[in-house]
Structures are given as structure tokens and as C-alpha cells.
Amino acid sequence: MTGILPLSETVFLWQSLLLAAILIGVSVAVAWLSCPPAADARTAEEMGIRFEPLVAAPDPARTPDERIDRHPAPAVAVALLMGAYLCFQVEEKGLVAALDLNNFNLAFLAAGLLLHGRPHAFLKAVGRSVPATAGVLIQFPFYAGVFGLISRTAIAPALAGLFVRVSTRGTFPIVVAVYSATLGLFVPSGGGKWILEAPYVMAAANTWKVHLGWTVQVYNAAEALPNLINPFWMLPLMGILNVKARDLAGYSILQLLVHAPIVLSLAWLLSWTLPYSPPLVPGP
């Protein structure tokens, strides 16, 4: 349906880089302007945060397995194995192709083990971070249920037909953006739902002769908007700062209100700067 879409036709389009630069600048400006005055701001001390090393008396190891758990050798060995696998991935696929989500997670896991030095310390640190984020984590099984309803019922083909009927060549980028952002509110999969939606989204792009790579980028940009409400990125902040989602939501919603019209406008305007090219199908 789309053939090969190289990064030069998606992420590294000058239109994509311009969109990213504008959104970064807008994000910084909104954050700067919405920062409360010093008299109304909560300091780190008021939130119970101390910028000092956390010193916790280690529990005495009473059994052989506990002594192993507190020794640095297992953590270092596992982290080195992970690092070796990542090196093989880069050698086999190249640096850019190896930068997928699984390898990112593996790299961070290896770094966490190395920085903590011992499996026991690493697991305790993870455990301390969970209580502040438990409310958010509970949401995701429900998101999975919504994902299943869309992907395994008649909803998916119905959406496909509706998608083509309500769009034209001129309105297609805006329809893609609105659709992606709206669905992201209910299924915040971080882009995973693209696997199911790509067939009918890209089929419509071929029908209306819209640049295929830019269609992917429009979907990506709009899909990121709901993340300002569904707090993926809040998880580490909530754990480190000991705050609740409601303490941060006002600022992120303000960012959403500013970003949404900018994303929609640029998605539509920049689409007219890109000519349509038929799918490049690889040879045998």
C-alpha cells in the first residue's frame, strides 16, 4: 500500500523539522509565560524534596541469595549482556534502524542496573517510585480494553469507510490530525495503534494523492497532543517530586490549548508543499 517510506520522506523532511522547531519554541514560551510568580510558587522544600544523597541503611543479608542480591556482580553482568546485545543490533541494523522502542527500554534498564550497582538497590528504587504513580498505571488495562474493542470488532472497517467519506484532498491532513488526536484520548498507545489504523489511513492518502510520508508525520504530531492530558511523561516527575497528576495537569492542558491549533494549521499548510509520489514497491 505504501511501499518503502525512508526516514528522508518522514522524520527528516524539512517540513517535519520545521514543525518540530516551531512546537519546541512554542512549548518553551508557554512554559515560561505560565510559570507562577515567586510569591505563588511552591518550592522544592515545601514539597518535601531535599537535594541531598539518599542514605538508607541496608538490610542485613541473612541468606546466600540475599548476599548475591546485594553483590554488584549480577547487576554488572546482566547490564553488560544487555549492552553487548545493543551493540550487535547497531552492527546488524545500523544506528538509526536500531533506535526502536524496545532497544531504548533495554538501554535504560541496563543503565539503571549499572548506576544502582546492585539488583537489591535497583529494585528498591523502582519500588519507591511506584506509589506516586499507581493511579496512572491502573488506567492502562482499561486503555487496552478500548484498544481491543476498536481492533477486534466491526468498528475498525466502519471507521475506514467513514474516513474516506468525510475527507477530501484539501481537508485530508486536518481529518487525519483530528482523528489521531481524538482517538489518542481514548487509546493512548504511544503510536502502537498505528499498526491497525495505517491500512485505511494510508489507503485514503493514496486516494486523495497526499504525500505518504507527510501523512505519517501528521498522524504522529497529532497523536502526541493527547499525551498532554494522558500523563505518560508525568510518571517520573510524579515519583521524583512527590506530586499528583492534578498538580501538573493545568500546565499541560494550557500547552494543549496552544499547540492544537498550531499543529492542525501547519499540518494543512505544509501538506501543499509536498507533491504526491506513488508507493515505492521493493523488487523481488
Steps between C-alpha positions, in 0.01 A plus 500: 500500500782744583813315393821617662478830690858601587576740785584764240128499407372516860710614796763688298270693270571869539130539573530256791807677638327838469191366680717360782697826534183709520340272759815498715513878494130529582532249785784694661317831458176368654692344790686825562188717485289264715760467773344639822665796674738422782241597763258234374747228408558189711863440575671164505529523878124552531446181301730307730785471250856513626789533259726265684607139455243251624667295770313189602641245739522171309314205640741234623534203265399187687496238223729416206249627243471833684879533500503440123221755460714761674817424301579716195606207278148390387387852412822578311494165315139541387558863399806400296300228323233756416766739373653229282160423348447870423842515332405201282174671410683814390753295302228296329241770431696825515465768767180659370313174440604367841344796682163336559291507816606156621868587479442832673331320789780245514766774506328681787460177693870422458593855605280471810666176604848646451424825682348323801772240499303224672171326413368564852559876478347519151184315601458712814530819293233376257276406791530845657390663176184292451272636778488849349405364158264217591189697399634560151620143452152365576362683196691297245309170526186699421674660201584149380130413518407796282779402260354149473149631434626708208731240349292180535148615416316658207606844623827489302352448149224748579762760587684422178195573286413812697856625473488514121145638481561800724832609348614668179844583360491837673365387836682166523798618715265669749274193514802278568622733774161534672437127476843412641473746788144398587571129500815562702284631782337158536786270395827671600718229351797720419451423130438127527149534364656610169546131420123465474420839354773530237318291235197726467680826580762436232241365256318832528832684449548311172142574399539875555862510371647637823872455572527167685789594726333824606182307581703292746649816653162670532372194682806502727477868587130484580535171687740675739242763598297272734821423690459844652187361672587130536806537721757258357776752554377593849595164650863580585413855609229372735738250650790743542303805614241312706210681331170385355386522139257779586793718611641492146189459284414870483831585339482215251141582401609859431771362272235289323273800440787689335649207308183354349418784255868534406533129417178497298594815306854388420385149407266651241726779370817292467315220321468728195880527475545126441413328172346156501718206396360152435609224740855375441461123496823304559612254236520121548 
